[in-house]
């Protein structure tokens, strides 16, 4: 699964992707996260000496729309009518529980992110909360797609600055997340 605003940041290693696909087939994995910017580390759940970690679908964003290999049947079981990509991430875990769905999920060991995942231009993609990100604008301009910029609003510089602190390994993750949500709710774009 690869959302349309995930612009690639380099060449994709097809051998690596094929190895992940074979791992999923051999181990009956429904959902393997292979996004370079995964925000949830599961290193404590490493599977033997492999580059894979169990990914229990127990907390928000452990089920997400990041770059992943999905078993079609499993992904289809989670596609609720009217769900947006954001709904999928915010409500997906509850939907799993309410419908008694079982999804076998893994992620990549964080120290293997550099070589064993797919990179995109930024953590959220070229669009964040319906607005072009600075990284998205830069990519569009550099690759001959400037004409697309007028199709949506541009994320405010202050919002992007705050978002740069929104990292899971930062102590400021929660407060900045709350501030960003308030800015979004108030429709402030500075």
CNS distance restraints for C-alpha pairs under 8 A (distance, minus, plus):
assign (resid   1 and name CA) (resid  65 and name CA) 7.55 0.50 0.50
assign (resid   1 and name CA) (resid  66 and name CA) 7.51 0.50 0.50
assign (resid   1 and name CA) (resid  67 and name CA) 5.54 0.50 0.50
assign (resid   1 and name CA) (resid  68 and name CA) 5.23 0.50 0.50
assign (resid   1 and name CA) (resid  69 and name CA) 6.07 0.50 0.50
assign (resid   1 and name CA) (resid  70 and name CA) 6.76 0.50 0.50
assign (resid   2 and name CA) (resid   6 and name CA) 6.75 0.50 0.50
assign (resid   2 and name CA) (resid  65 and name CA) 7.92 0.50 0.50
assign (resid   2 and name CA) (resid  66 and name CA) 7.08 0.50 0.50
assign (resid   2 and name CA) (resid  67 and name CA) 5.12 0.50 0.50
assign (resid   2 and name CA) (resid  68 and name CA) 7.09 0.50 0.50
assign (resid   3 and name CA) (resid  65 and name CA) 7.43 0.50 0.50
assign (resid   3 and name CA) (resid  66 and name CA) 7.61 0.50 0.50
assign (resid   3 and name CA) (resid  67 and name CA) 7.46 0.50 0.50
assign (resid   5 and name CA) (resid 125 and name CA) 5.40 0.50 0.50
assign (resid   5 and name CA) (resid 126 and name CA) 5.12 0.50 0.50
assign (resid   5 and name CA) (resid 127 and name CA) 6.05 0.50 0.50
assign (resid   6 and name CA) (resid 120 and name CA) 5.73 0.50 0.50
assign (resid   6 and name CA) (resid 121 and name CA) 7.08 0.50 0.50
assign (resid   6 and name CA) (resid 124 and name CA) 7.87 0.50 0.50
assign (resid   6 and name CA) (resid 125 and name CA) 4.73 0.50 0.50
assign (resid   6 and name CA) (resid 126 and name CA) 6.22 0.50 0.50
assign (resid   7 and name CA) (resid 120 and name CA) 5.37 0.50 0.50
assign (resid   7 and name CA) (resid 121 and name CA) 5.81 0.50 0.50
assign (resid   7 and name CA) (resid 125 and name CA) 6.81 0.50 0.50
assign (resid   7 and name CA) (resid 126 and name CA) 6.71 0.50 0.50
assign (resid   7 and name CA) (resid 136 and name CA) 7.86 0.50 0.50
assign (resid   7 and name CA) (resid 139 and name CA) 7.89 0.50 0.50
assign (resid   8 and name CA) (resid 118 and name CA) 7.97 0.50 0.50
assign (resid   8 and name CA) (resid 119 and name CA) 6.16 0.50 0.50
assign (resid   8 and name CA) (resid 120 and name CA) 4.36 0.50 0.50
assign (resid   8 and name CA) (resid 121 and name CA) 6.04 0.50 0.50
assign (resid   9 and name CA) (resid 119 and name CA) 5.54 0.50 0.50
assign (resid   9 and name CA) (resid 120 and name CA) 4.70 0.50 0.50
assign (resid   9 and name CA) (resid 121 and name CA) 5.01 0.50 0.50
assign (resid  10 and name CA) (resid 119 and name CA) 6.88 0.50 0.50
assign (resid  10 and name CA) (resid 120 and name CA) 7.68 0.50 0.50
assign (resid  12 and name CA) (resid 118 and name CA) 6.48 0.50 0.50
assign (resid  13 and name CA) (resid  17 and name CA) 6.48 0.50 0.50
assign (resid  14 and name CA) (resid  18 and name CA) 6.04 0.50 0.50
assign (resid  15 and name CA) (resid  19 and name CA) 6.09 0.50 0.50
assign (resid  16 and name CA) (resid  20 and name CA) 6.31 0.50 0.50
assign (resid  16 and name CA) (resid 116 and name CA) 6.40 0.50 0.50
assign (resid  16 and name CA) (resid 117 and name CA) 7.98 0.50 0.50
assign (resid  17 and name CA) (resid  21 and name CA) 6.17 0.50 0.50
assign (resid  18 and name CA) (resid  22 and name CA) 6.15 0.50 0.50
assign (resid  19 and name CA) (resid  23 and name CA) 6.18 0.50 0.50
assign (resid  20 and name CA) (resid  24 and name CA) 6.26 0.50 0.50
assign (resid  21 and name CA) (resid  25 and name CA) 6.30 0.50 0.50
assign (resid  21 and name CA) (resid  69 and name CA) 7.07 0.50 0.50
assign (resid  22 and name CA) (resid  26 and name CA) 6.02 0.50 0.50
assign (resid  23 and name CA) (resid  27 and name CA) 5.97 0.50 0.50
assign (resid  23 and name CA) (resid  29 and name CA) 7.82 0.50 0.50
assign (resid  24 and name CA) (resid  28 and name CA) 5.53 0.50 0.50
assign (resid  24 and name CA) (resid  29 and name CA) 4.58 0.50 0.50
assign (resid  24 and name CA) (resid  30 and name CA) 7.17 0.50 0.50
assign (resid  24 and name CA) (resid  32 and name CA) 7.33 0.50 0.50
assign (resid  25 and name CA) (resid  29 and name CA) 6.65 0.50 0.50
assign (resid  28 and name CA) (resid 104 and name CA) 7.50 0.50 0.50
assign (resid  29 and name CA) (resid  71 and name CA) 7.40 0.50 0.50
assign (resid  29 and name CA) (resid 103 and name CA) 7.97 0.50 0.50
assign (resid  29 and name CA) (resid 104 and name CA) 5.22 0.50 0.50
assign (resid  29 and name CA) (resid 105 and name CA) 6.03 0.50 0.50
assign (resid  29 and name CA) (resid 106 and name CA) 7.27 0.50 0.50
assign (resid  30 and name CA) (resid  69 and name CA) 7.84 0.50 0.50
assign (resid  30 and name CA) (resid  70 and name CA) 5.52 0.50 0.50
assign (resid  30 and name CA) (resid  71 and name CA) 4.78 0.50 0.50
assign (resid  30 and name CA) (resid  74 and name CA) 5.97 0.50 0.50
assign (resid  30 and name CA) (resid  75 and name CA) 7.95 0.50 0.50
assign (resid  30 and name CA) (resid 103 and name CA) 5.86 0.50 0.50
assign (resid  30 and name CA) (resid 104 and name CA) 5.09 0.50 0.50
assign (resid  30 and name CA) (resid 105 and name CA) 5.96 0.50 0.50
assign (resid  31 and name CA) (resid  68 and name CA) 6.75 0.50 0.50
assign (resid  31 and name CA) (resid  69 and name CA) 5.77 0.50 0.50
assign (resid  31 and name CA) (resid  70 and name CA) 4.63 0.50 0.50
assign (resid  31 and name CA) (resid  71 and name CA) 6.51 0.50 0.50
assign (resid  31 and name CA) (resid  74 and name CA) 7.79 0.50 0.50
assign (resid  31 and name CA) (resid 103 and name CA) 7.14 0.50 0.50
assign (resid  31 and name CA) (resid 104 and name CA) 6.39 0.50 0.50
assign (resid  31 and name CA) (resid 105 and name CA) 4.71 0.50 0.50
assign (resid  31 and name CA) (resid 106 and name CA) 6.45 0.50 0.50
assign (resid  32 and name CA) (resid  68 and name CA) 5.43 0.50 0.50
assign (resid  32 and name CA) (resid  69 and name CA) 5.12 0.50 0.50
assign (resid  32 and name CA) (resid  70 and name CA) 6.55 0.50 0.50
assign (resid  32 and name CA) (resid 105 and name CA) 5.80 0.50 0.50
assign (resid  32 and name CA) (resid 106 and name CA) 4.93 0.50 0.50
assign (resid  32 and name CA) (resid 107 and name CA) 5.45 0.50 0.50
assign (resid  32 and name CA) (resid 108 and name CA) 7.97 0.50 0.50
assign (resid  33 and name CA) (resid  38 and name CA) 7.68 0.50 0.50
assign (resid  33 and name CA) (resid  66 and name CA) 7.01 0.50 0.50
assign (resid  33 and name CA) (resid  67 and name CA) 6.26 0.50 0.50
assign (resid  33 and name CA) (resid  68 and name CA) 4.36 0.50 0.50
assign (resid  33 and name CA) (resid  69 and name CA) 6.57 0.50 0.50
assign (resid  33 and name CA) (resid 105 and name CA) 7.99 0.50 0.50
assign (resid  33 and name CA) (resid 106 and name CA) 6.53 0.50 0.50
assign (resid  33 and name CA) (resid 107 and name CA) 4.77 0.50 0.50
assign (resid  33 and name CA) (resid 108 and name CA) 6.84 0.50 0.50
assign (resid  34 and name CA) (resid  38 and name CA) 7.85 0.50 0.50
assign (resid  34 and name CA) (resid  66 and name CA) 7.83 0.50 0.50
assign (resid  34 and name CA) (resid  67 and name CA) 5.67 0.50 0.50
assign (resid  34 and name CA) (resid  68 and name CA) 5.09 0.50 0.50
assign (resid  34 and name CA) (resid  69 and name CA) 7.29 0.50 0.50
assign (resid  34 and name CA) (resid 107 and name CA) 6.64 0.50 0.50
assign (resid  34 and name CA) (resid 108 and name CA) 6.51 0.50 0.50
assign (resid  34 and name CA) (resid 116 and name CA) 7.42 0.50 0.50
assign (resid  34 and name CA) (resid 117 and name CA) 4.75 0.50 0.50
assign (resid  34 and name CA) (resid 118 and name CA) 6.19 0.50 0.50
assign (resid  35 and name CA) (resid  66 and name CA) 5.89 0.50 0.50
assign (resid  35 and name CA) (resid  67 and name CA) 4.72 0.50 0.50
assign (resid  35 and name CA) (resid  68 and name CA) 6.57 0.50 0.50
assign (resid  35 and name CA) (resid 113 and name CA) 7.99 0.50 0.50
assign (resid  35 and name CA) (resid 117 and name CA) 5.57 0.50 0.50
assign (resid  35 and name CA) (resid 118 and name CA) 5.44 0.50 0.50
assign (resid  35 and name CA) (resid 119 and name CA) 6.66 0.50 0.50
assign (resid  36 and name CA) (resid 113 and name CA) 5.55 0.50 0.50
assign (resid  36 and name CA) (resid 114 and name CA) 6.95 0.50 0.50
assign (resid  36 and name CA) (resid 117 and name CA) 5.13 0.50 0.50
assign (resid  36 and name CA) (resid 118 and name CA) 5.48 0.50 0.50
assign (resid  36 and name CA) (resid 119 and name CA) 5.20 0.50 0.50
assign (resid  36 and name CA) (resid 120 and name CA) 7.49 0.50 0.50
assign (resid  37 and name CA) (resid 119 and name CA) 7.61 0.50 0.50
assign (resid  37 and name CA) (resid 122 and name CA) 7.79 0.50 0.50
assign (resid  37 and name CA) (resid 123 and name CA) 5.37 0.50 0.50
assign (resid  38 and name CA) (resid  66 and name CA) 7.49 0.50 0.50
assign (resid  38 and name CA) (resid 123 and name CA) 7.89 0.50 0.50
assign (resid  39 and name CA) (resid  61 and name CA) 7.95 0.50 0.50
assign (resid  39 and name CA) (resid 167 and name CA) 7.24 0.50 0.50
assign (resid  39 and name CA) (resid 168 and name CA) 5.82 0.50 0.50
assign (resid  40 and name CA) (resid  61 and name CA) 7.56 0.50 0.50
assign (resid  40 and name CA) (resid  62 and name CA) 6.74 0.50 0.50
assign (resid  40 and name CA) (resid 168 and name CA) 7.19 0.50 0.50
assign (resid  41 and name CA) (resid 109 and name CA) 7.48 0.50 0.50
assign (resid  41 and name CA) (resid 110 and name CA) 6.35 0.50 0.50
assign (resid  42 and name CA) (resid  46 and name CA) 7.08 0.50 0.50
assign (resid  42 and name CA) (resid  53 and name CA) 5.96 0.50 0.50
assign (resid  42 and name CA) (resid  54 and name CA) 6.82 0.50 0.50
assign (resid  42 and name CA) (resid  55 and name CA) 6.42 0.50 0.50
assign (resid  42 and name CA) (resid 107 and name CA) 7.34 0.50 0.50
assign (resid  42 and name CA) (resid 109 and name CA) 7.04 0.50 0.50
assign (resid  42 and name CA) (resid 110 and name CA) 7.81 0.50 0.50
assign (resid  43 and name CA) (resid  53 and name CA) 6.18 0.50 0.50
assign (resid  43 and name CA) (resid 109 and name CA) 5.58 0.50 0.50
assign (resid  43 and name CA) (resid 110 and name CA) 6.61 0.50 0.50
assign (resid  44 and name CA) (resid  53 and name CA) 7.77 0.50 0.50
assign (resid  45 and name CA) (resid  53 and name CA) 5.17 0.50 0.50
assign (resid  45 and name CA) (resid  54 and name CA) 5.41 0.50 0.50
assign (resid  45 and name CA) (resid  55 and name CA) 7.65 0.50 0.50
assign (resid  46 and name CA) (resid  50 and name CA) 7.14 0.50 0.50
assign (resid  46 and name CA) (resid  51 and name CA) 7.40 0.50 0.50
assign (resid  46 and name CA) (resid  52 and name CA) 5.94 0.50 0.50
assign (resid  46 and name CA) (resid  53 and name CA) 4.04 0.50 0.50
assign (resid  46 and name CA) (resid  54 and name CA) 6.42 0.50 0.50
assign (resid  46 and name CA) (resid 109 and name CA) 6.93 0.50 0.50
assign (resid  47 and name CA) (resid  51 and name CA) 7.56 0.50 0.50
assign (resid  47 and name CA) (resid  52 and name CA) 5.77 0.50 0.50
assign (resid  47 and name CA) (resid  53 and name CA) 5.31 0.50 0.50
assign (resid  47 and name CA) (resid  54 and name CA) 6.82 0.50 0.50
assign (resid  51 and name CA) (resid 108 and name CA) 5.80 0.50 0.50
assign (resid  51 and name CA) (resid 109 and name CA) 5.15 0.50 0.50
assign (resid  51 and name CA) (resid 112 and name CA) 6.48 0.50 0.50
assign (resid  52 and name CA) (resid 106 and name CA) 6.50 0.50 0.50
assign (resid  52 and name CA) (resid 107 and name CA) 5.80 0.50 0.50
assign (resid  52 and name CA) (resid 108 and name CA) 4.75 0.50 0.50
assign (resid  52 and name CA) (resid 109 and name CA) 5.50 0.50 0.50
assign (resid  53 and name CA) (resid 106 and name CA) 5.49 0.50 0.50
assign (resid  53 and name CA) (resid 107 and name CA) 5.32 0.50 0.50
assign (resid  53 and name CA) (resid 108 and name CA) 5.90 0.50 0.50
assign (resid  53 and name CA) (resid 109 and name CA) 5.92 0.50 0.50
assign (resid  54 and name CA) (resid 105 and name CA) 6.33 0.50 0.50
assign (resid  54 and name CA) (resid 106 and name CA) 4.47 0.50 0.50
assign (resid  54 and name CA) (resid 107 and name CA) 6.40 0.50 0.50
assign (resid  55 and name CA) (resid  62 and name CA) 6.90 0.50 0.50
assign (resid  55 and name CA) (resid 105 and name CA) 5.15 0.50 0.50
assign (resid  55 and name CA) (resid 106 and name CA) 4.50 0.50 0.50
assign (resid  55 and name CA) (resid 107 and name CA) 5.89 0.50 0.50
assign (resid  56 and name CA) (resid  62 and name CA) 7.15 0.50 0.50
assign (resid  56 and name CA) (resid 105 and name CA) 6.56 0.50 0.50
assign (resid  56 and name CA) (resid 106 and name CA) 7.70 0.50 0.50
assign (resid  57 and name CA) (resid  62 and name CA) 5.33 0.50 0.50
assign (resid  57 and name CA) (resid  63 and name CA) 6.06 0.50 0.50
assign (resid  57 and name CA) (resid  93 and name CA) 6.65 0.50 0.50
assign (resid  57 and name CA) (resid 103 and name CA) 7.85 0.50 0.50
assign (resid  57 and name CA) (resid 105 and name CA) 7.33 0.50 0.50
assign (resid  58 and name CA) (resid  62 and name CA) 6.75 0.50 0.50
assign (resid  58 and name CA) (resid  93 and name CA) 6.82 0.50 0.50
assign (resid  59 and name CA) (resid  93 and name CA) 7.19 0.50 0.50
assign (resid  60 and name CA) (resid  89 and name CA) 7.15 0.50 0.50
assign (resid  60 and name CA) (resid  90 and name CA) 6.59 0.50 0.50
assign (resid  60 and name CA) (resid  93 and name CA) 6.86 0.50 0.50
assign (resid  61 and name CA) (resid  89 and name CA) 5.75 0.50 0.50
assign (resid  61 and name CA) (resid  90 and name CA) 7.19 0.50 0.50
assign (resid  63 and name CA) (resid  89 and name CA) 6.22 0.50 0.50
assign (resid  63 and name CA) (resid  92 and name CA) 6.63 0.50 0.50
assign (resid  63 and name CA) (resid  93 and name CA) 6.75 0.50 0.50
assign (resid  64 and name CA) (resid  88 and name CA) 6.86 0.50 0.50
assign (resid  64 and name CA) (resid  89 and name CA) 4.87 0.50 0.50
assign (resid  64 and name CA) (resid  92 and name CA) 7.91 0.50 0.50
assign (resid  65 and name CA) (resid  85 and name CA) 6.50 0.50 0.50
assign (resid  65 and name CA) (resid  88 and name CA) 7.36 0.50 0.50
assign (resid  65 and name CA) (resid  89 and name CA) 6.71 0.50 0.50
assign (resid  67 and name CA) (resid 118 and name CA) 7.37 0.50 0.50
assign (resid  70 and name CA) (resid  74 and name CA) 7.02 0.50 0.50
assign (resid  70 and name CA) (resid  75 and name CA) 6.22 0.50 0.50
assign (resid  71 and name CA) (resid  75 and name CA) 6.36 0.50 0.50
assign (resid  72 and name CA) (resid  76 and name CA) 6.02 0.50 0.50
assign (resid  73 and name CA) (resid  77 and name CA) 6.20 0.50 0.50
assign (resid  74 and name CA) (resid  78 and name CA) 6.79 0.50 0.50
assign (resid  74 and name CA) (resid 103 and name CA) 6.74 0.50 0.50
assign (resid  75 and name CA) (resid  79 and name CA) 6.60 0.50 0.50
assign (resid  77 and name CA) (resid 101 and name CA) 7.91 0.50 0.50
assign (resid  78 and name CA) (resid  88 and name CA) 7.95 0.50 0.50
assign (resid  78 and name CA) (resid  92 and name CA) 7.23 0.50 0.50
assign (resid  78 and name CA) (resid  95 and name CA) 7.48 0.50 0.50
assign (resid  78 and name CA) (resid  96 and name CA) 7.30 0.50 0.50
assign (resid  79 and name CA) (resid  83 and name CA) 7.04 0.50 0.50
assign (resid  79 and name CA) (resid  88 and name CA) 7.80 0.50 0.50
assign (resid  83 and name CA) (resid  87 and name CA) 5.25 0.50 0.50
assign (resid  83 and name CA) (resid  88 and name CA) 6.07 0.50 0.50
assign (resid  84 and name CA) (resid  88 and name CA) 6.17 0.50 0.50
assign (resid  85 and name CA) (resid  89 and name CA) 6.52 0.50 0.50
assign (resid  86 and name CA) (resid  90 and name CA) 6.10 0.50 0.50
assign (resid  87 and name CA) (resid  91 and name CA) 5.38 0.50 0.50
assign (resid  87 and name CA) (resid  92 and name CA) 7.03 0.50 0.50
assign (resid  88 and name CA) (resid  92 and name CA) 4.78 0.50 0.50
assign (resid  89 and name CA) (resid  93 and name CA) 7.78 0.50 0.50
assign (resid  91 and name CA) (resid  95 and name CA) 6.11 0.50 0.50
assign (resid  92 and name CA) (resid  96 and name CA) 6.13 0.50 0.50
assign (resid  93 and name CA) (resid  97 and name CA) 6.37 0.50 0.50
assign (resid  94 and name CA) (resid  98 and name CA) 6.03 0.50 0.50
assign (resid  95 and name CA) (resid  99 and name CA) 6.05 0.50 0.50
assign (resid  96 and name CA) (resid 100 and name CA) 5.84 0.50 0.50
assign (resid  96 and name CA) (resid 101 and name CA) 5.00 0.50 0.50
assign (resid  96 and name CA) (resid 102 and name CA) 7.28 0.50 0.50
assign (resid  97 and name CA) (resid 101 and name CA) 6.49 0.50 0.50
assign (resid 108 and name CA) (resid 112 and name CA) 6.61 0.50 0.50
assign (resid 108 and name CA) (resid 113 and name CA) 6.58 0.50 0.50
assign (resid 108 and name CA) (resid 116 and name CA) 7.49 0.50 0.50
assign (resid 108 and name CA) (resid 117 and name CA) 7.68 0.50 0.50
assign (resid 109 and name CA) (resid 113 and name CA) 6.73 0.50 0.50
assign (resid 112 and name CA) (resid 116 and name CA) 5.65 0.50 0.50
assign (resid 112 and name CA) (resid 117 and name CA) 7.76 0.50 0.50
assign (resid 113 and name CA) (resid 117 and name CA) 5.38 0.50 0.50
assign (resid 120 and name CA) (resid 125 and name CA) 6.93 0.50 0.50
assign (resid 121 and name CA) (resid 125 and name CA) 6.40 0.50 0.50
assign (resid 121 and name CA) (resid 126 and name CA) 7.13 0.50 0.50
assign (resid 121 and name CA) (resid 135 and name CA) 6.55 0.50 0.50
assign (resid 121 and name CA) (resid 136 and name CA) 7.37 0.50 0.50
assign (resid 121 and name CA) (resid 139 and name CA) 7.91 0.50 0.50
assign (resid 122 and name CA) (resid 126 and name CA) 7.08 0.50 0.50
assign (resid 122 and name CA) (resid 135 and name CA) 6.78 0.50 0.50
assign (resid 124 and name CA) (resid 128 and name CA) 6.10 0.50 0.50
assign (resid 125 and name CA) (resid 133 and name CA) 7.73 0.50 0.50
assign (resid 125 and name CA) (resid 136 and name CA) 7.18 0.50 0.50
assign (resid 126 and name CA) (resid 132 and name CA) 5.82 0.50 0.50
assign (resid 126 and name CA) (resid 133 and name CA) 5.43 0.50 0.50
assign (resid 126 and name CA) (resid 134 and name CA) 7.85 0.50 0.50
assign (resid 126 and name CA) (resid 135 and name CA) 6.30 0.50 0.50
assign (resid 126 and name CA) (resid 136 and name CA) 3.90 0.50 0.50
assign (resid 126 and name CA) (resid 137 and name CA) 7.41 0.50 0.50
assign (resid 127 and name CA) (resid 131 and name CA) 5.24 0.50 0.50
assign (resid 127 and name CA) (resid 132 and name CA) 4.50 0.50 0.50
assign (resid 127 and name CA) (resid 133 and name CA) 5.50 0.50 0.50
assign (resid 127 and name CA) (resid 136 and name CA) 6.70 0.50 0.50
assign (resid 128 and name CA) (resid 132 and name CA) 6.39 0.50 0.50
assign (resid 128 and name CA) (resid 133 and name CA) 6.25 0.50 0.50
assign (resid 128 and name CA) (resid 155 and name CA) 7.49 0.50 0.50
assign (resid 129 and name CA) (resid 184 and name CA) 7.91 0.50 0.50
assign (resid 130 and name CA) (resid 152 and name CA) 7.40 0.50 0.50
assign (resid 130 and name CA) (resid 153 and name CA) 7.50 0.50 0.50
assign (resid 131 and name CA) (resid 152 and name CA) 6.05 0.50 0.50
assign (resid 131 and name CA) (resid 153 and name CA) 4.95 0.50 0.50
assign (resid 131 and name CA) (resid 154 and name CA) 4.97 0.50 0.50
assign (resid 131 and name CA) (resid 155 and name CA) 5.13 0.50 0.50
assign (resid 132 and name CA) (resid 136 and name CA) 5.82 0.50 0.50
assign (resid 132 and name CA) (resid 137 and name CA) 6.33 0.50 0.50
assign (resid 132 and name CA) (resid 149 and name CA) 7.55 0.50 0.50
assign (resid 132 and name CA) (resid 152 and name CA) 6.80 0.50 0.50
assign (resid 132 and name CA) (resid 153 and name CA) 6.30 0.50 0.50
assign (resid 132 and name CA) (resid 154 and name CA) 4.63 0.50 0.50
assign (resid 132 and name CA) (resid 155 and name CA) 5.60 0.50 0.50
assign (resid 133 and name CA) (resid 137 and name CA) 6.26 0.50 0.50
assign (resid 133 and name CA) (resid 154 and name CA) 6.41 0.50 0.50
assign (resid 133 and name CA) (resid 155 and name CA) 5.40 0.50 0.50
assign (resid 133 and name CA) (resid 160 and name CA) 7.38 0.50 0.50
assign (resid 134 and name CA) (resid 138 and name CA) 6.19 0.50 0.50
assign (resid 134 and name CA) (resid 154 and name CA) 7.72 0.50 0.50
assign (resid 134 and name CA) (resid 155 and name CA) 7.15 0.50 0.50
assign (resid 134 and name CA) (resid 157 and name CA) 7.91 0.50 0.50
assign (resid 134 and name CA) (resid 160 and name CA) 7.61 0.50 0.50
assign (resid 135 and name CA) (resid 139 and name CA) 6.16 0.50 0.50
assign (resid 136 and name CA) (resid 140 and name CA) 6.16 0.50 0.50
assign (resid 137 and name CA) (resid 141 and name CA) 6.20 0.50 0.50
assign (resid 137 and name CA) (resid 146 and name CA) 7.74 0.50 0.50
assign (resid 137 and name CA) (resid 149 and name CA) 6.86 0.50 0.50
assign (resid 138 and name CA) (resid 142 and name CA) 6.11 0.50 0.50
assign (resid 139 and name CA) (resid 143 and name CA) 6.06 0.50 0.50
assign (resid 140 and name CA) (resid 144 and name CA) 6.17 0.50 0.50
assign (resid 140 and name CA) (resid 145 and name CA) 4.62 0.50 0.50
assign (resid 140 and name CA) (resid 146 and name CA) 5.36 0.50 0.50
assign (resid 140 and name CA) (resid 148 and name CA) 7.56 0.50 0.50
assign (resid 140 and name CA) (resid 149 and name CA) 7.56 0.50 0.50
assign (resid 141 and name CA) (resid 145 and name CA) 5.79 0.50 0.50
assign (resid 141 and name CA) (resid 146 and name CA) 4.83 0.50 0.50
assign (resid 145 and name CA) (resid 149 and name CA) 7.75 0.50 0.50
assign (resid 149 and name CA) (resid 153 and name CA) 7.97 0.50 0.50
assign (resid 155 and name CA) (resid 159 and name CA) 6.89 0.50 0.50
assign (resid 155 and name CA) (resid 160 and name CA) 6.84 0.50 0.50
assign (resid 155 and name CA) (resid 189 and name CA) 6.52 0.50 0.50
assign (resid 155 and name CA) (resid 190 and name CA) 7.82 0.50 0.50
assign (resid 156 and name CA) (resid 160 and name CA) 6.28 0.50 0.50
assign (resid 156 and name CA) (resid 189 and name CA) 4.89 0.50 0.50
assign (resid 156 and name CA) (resid 190 and name CA) 4.40 0.50 0.50
assign (resid 157 and name CA) (resid 161 and name CA) 6.07 0.50 0.50
assign (resid 157 and name CA) (resid 190 and name CA) 6.15 0.50 0.50
assign (resid 158 and name CA) (resid 162 and name CA) 6.24 0.50 0.50
assign (resid 158 and name CA) (resid 190 and name CA) 5.58 0.50 0.50
assign (resid 159 and name CA) (resid 163 and name CA) 6.10 0.50 0.50
assign (resid 159 and name CA) (resid 180 and name CA) 6.99 0.50 0.50
assign (resid 159 and name CA) (resid 183 and name CA) 7.87 0.50 0.50
assign (resid 159 and name CA) (resid 189 and name CA) 7.07 0.50 0.50
assign (resid 159 and name CA) (resid 190 and name CA) 6.56 0.50 0.50
assign (resid 160 and name CA) (resid 164 and name CA) 6.27 0.50 0.50
assign (resid 161 and name CA) (resid 165 and name CA) 7.35 0.50 0.50
assign (resid 162 and name CA) (resid 166 and name CA) 7.01 0.50 0.50
assign (resid 162 and name CA) (resid 176 and name CA) 6.53 0.50 0.50
assign (resid 162 and name CA) (resid 180 and name CA) 7.20 0.50 0.50
assign (resid 163 and name CA) (resid 176 and name CA) 7.25 0.50 0.50
assign (resid 163 and name CA) (resid 177 and name CA) 7.82 0.50 0.50
assign (resid 163 and name CA) (resid 180 and name CA) 7.22 0.50 0.50
assign (resid 165 and name CA) (resid 170 and name CA) 7.25 0.50 0.50
assign (resid 165 and name CA) (resid 172 and name CA) 6.83 0.50 0.50
assign (resid 165 and name CA) (resid 173 and name CA) 6.72 0.50 0.50
assign (resid 165 and name CA) (resid 176 and name CA) 6.84 0.50 0.50
assign (resid 166 and name CA) (resid 170 and name CA) 7.34 0.50 0.50
assign (resid 166 and name CA) (resid 172 and name CA) 7.06 0.50 0.50
assign (resid 166 and name CA) (resid 173 and name CA) 4.86 0.50 0.50
assign (resid 166 and name CA) (resid 174 and name CA) 7.72 0.50 0.50
assign (resid 166 and name CA) (resid 176 and name CA) 5.97 0.50 0.50
assign (resid 166 and name CA) (resid 177 and name CA) 6.26 0.50 0.50
assign (resid 167 and name CA) (resid 172 and name CA) 7.89 0.50 0.50
assign (resid 167 and name CA) (resid 173 and name CA) 5.53 0.50 0.50
assign (resid 168 and name CA) (resid 173 and name CA) 5.83 0.50 0.50
assign (resid 169 and name CA) (resid 173 and name CA) 7.49 0.50 0.50
assign (resid 172 and name CA) (resid 176 and name CA) 5.97 0.50 0.50
assign (resid 173 and name CA) (resid 177 and name CA) 6.01 0.50 0.50
assign (resid 174 and name CA) (resid 178 and name CA) 6.25 0.50 0.50
assign (resid 175 and name CA) (resid 179 and name CA) 6.26 0.50 0.50
assign (resid 176 and name CA) (resid 180 and name CA) 6.04 0.50 0.50
assign (resid 177 and name CA) (resid 181 and name CA) 6.19 0.50 0.50
assign (resid 178 and name CA) (resid 182 and name CA) 6.27 0.50 0.50
assign (resid 179 and name CA) (resid 183 and name CA) 6.23 0.50 0.50
assign (resid 180 and name CA) (resid 184 and name CA) 6.16 0.50 0.50
assign (resid 181 and name CA) (resid 185 and name CA) 6.15 0.50 0.50
assign (resid 182 and name CA) (resid 186 and name CA) 6.13 0.50 0.50
assign (resid 183 and name CA) (resid 187 and name CA) 6.05 0.50 0.50
assign (resid 183 and name CA) (resid 188 and name CA) 5.29 0.50 0.50
assign (resid 183 and name CA) (resid 189 and name CA) 7.62 0.50 0.50
assign (resid 184 and name CA) (resid 188 and name CA) 6.30 0.50 0.50
